[in-house]
């Protein structure tokens, strides 16, 4: 279960951070997209983690 949580968080940060980095390259911004992408990725990873945990807790009760 712990590895799944780590995977959700890291994959969200890496994917959305990479997307933000590509937006930075495309628009010529000074790493603003990278920061925003990493924050969005962390939030998305937390959302998926909470959603998965709530389904697991509901299933076991």
N, C-alpha and C positions, 0 to 999 in steps of 0.2 A: 504494500500500500504506500509506503514511503517513497519508493522509486517512482511510482505513478505520479505522485504529487510533485516530485522534483522534475519529472519529465514535462508535466503540464506547464510549470512555471518557466523552466528553461526554454522549452520550445516556443512558448509565446514571446518571451523576451528576444530570443534569437530571430524568429521569423519577422516580427513587427519592427524590431530594431534594424534588421536588414532592409526591410521595405522603406523605413525612414531614411536610412543611409542612401538608398537609391534615389529617393526624392531629393535629398540634399545634393547629390551629384547632378541630377537633372535640372534643378532650379538654382544651383550655385549658392545654397544657404550654408552658413557656418555651423554645421552639426546640430541644427535645431530639429530637423526631422528625425535624426537618430535619437535624440533625447525623448521627443514626443512618441516615437515608435516604441522605444523601450518601456516607457510608462504605460502606453496602451497595451503592450504585450504582457506586462506584469499584471495589469488589471484584468485582461482577458484570461490569463492563466489562473488567477485567483477565482474568477467567476466560474470557470470550468471545474476547478478543484472543489469549490463550495457546492456546486450543482451535483458533482459526483458523490461527494460525502453525504449530502442530504438524501440522495437516492439510496445509498448504501445503508444509512441509518433507518430509513423508512422501510427498507426491505427486510432488515433483521428484526424489527420490532414486531 
